Amino acid sequence: MRLAELFSRTLKADDRIEFVAYDGSRSGPADAEVRIEIRSPFALSYLASAPGELGLARAYVTGHLEVVGDLHRTFHLLGDIELGHLDNPTKLELLGLLAKHRFWWPVSPPPQEARPKGWRHSKSRDAQAISHHYDVSNRFYEWVLGPSMAYTCAVYPTADASLETAQFTKHDLVARKLGLTEGMRLLDVGCGWGGMVMHAAEHYGVKALGVTLSRSQAEWAQKAIVERGLQDLAEVRFMDYRDVPESGFDAVSSIGLTEHIGGANLPSYFSSLYSKLRDGGRLLNHCITRPSDKFPFKAGGFITRYIFPDGELEGPGYLMSRMNDAGFEIRHSENIREHYAKTLGGWCANLDEHWDEAVEEVGLPKARIWRLYLAACQWGFDVNNIQLHQILGVKLDGTTSHMPLRPSFEPPQA
């Protein structure tokens, strides 16, 4: 079997995908909307070194495997890649081919892979994992995220709203759910580039403290705070949330941090945030989740090695139970999965628009990692492999919640 046909059969490719291989073989329609090119023997050697998702990712990152056409569309055409469900003749032929390529064209994992050291979710290892993902380049993130510098799911008030409008709406929705008013104190853990901190200070008159394990994020945020004249109300520190000395906050926001905590550590995480609040204070936890606690989840090799080392996703039920066990009364939960798919589509478009600058800034392999990651995640939210939940809890004042009888935090319609 020629190489292109073998790849097509292995990946169970849709008839709208064309395969072209370095051995001169072709498979699939020539006018296909997507073309996958196996450009060198090293593509197969990478696949032999790590059969499945990680091997394919390594081949793509290094340029030995190329996708011509829309990458997000490619994921929809291919679906979940499971090499274990092949018929025996195809499997034997593939294994023989991979073994030969692994022997004649040996490869090593690309240097962009992360391998943090130390005890999983210790402070030092968490710092390494966060730095790997967030200390890429502030300029690169400006191109991908846009002016808001918000690297979390936006909330679209209308289907045609811009990414910037949606990120403003997300921050404002969090502020409304937390019941922020002038003079309150907010702690934002895992604050990124300070978007929520600055929004709370500028639009609600809140004294806001953000903490992040990314030094480059903290430096960028502090500079932006000064430029916007918010230094009397807003502050971002390069600090682990576990080391924040202050307490008695009126509200805590955790936007996109829980994914880095680890399921076993969630009880202590929520207990720590509970201890930071005054009686009657609220916590808004915004994070990526798996669809349910029964839905199996294990971070794929690509995400673990290239994107979020040590990242873990839990189901919404597990998260709510751990919050409840820590003392919070759960008052509201919503899944905004479709909004994250739209957010990722906006980031993909931004990266494509600034592709040449991005490659010059971070190098071609890193840029390709991000193109693959954003498109794959967008597909994951599209097909409900992953979700995004906002969960609101309150630290009761005795038996009093200080919550309105009905929610009053829906964002204004544009």
Beta strands, then each sheet from edge to edge (+ up, - down):
strand 1: 17-21
strand 2: 26-27
strand 3: 34-38
strand 4: 65-68
strand 5: 185-189
strand 6: 207-212
strand 7: 234-238
strand 8: 249-255
strand 9: 277-289
strand 10: 329-335
strand 11: 387-394
sheet 1: 2+ 1- 3- 4+
sheet 2: 7+ 6+ 5+ 8+ 9+ 11- 10+
end
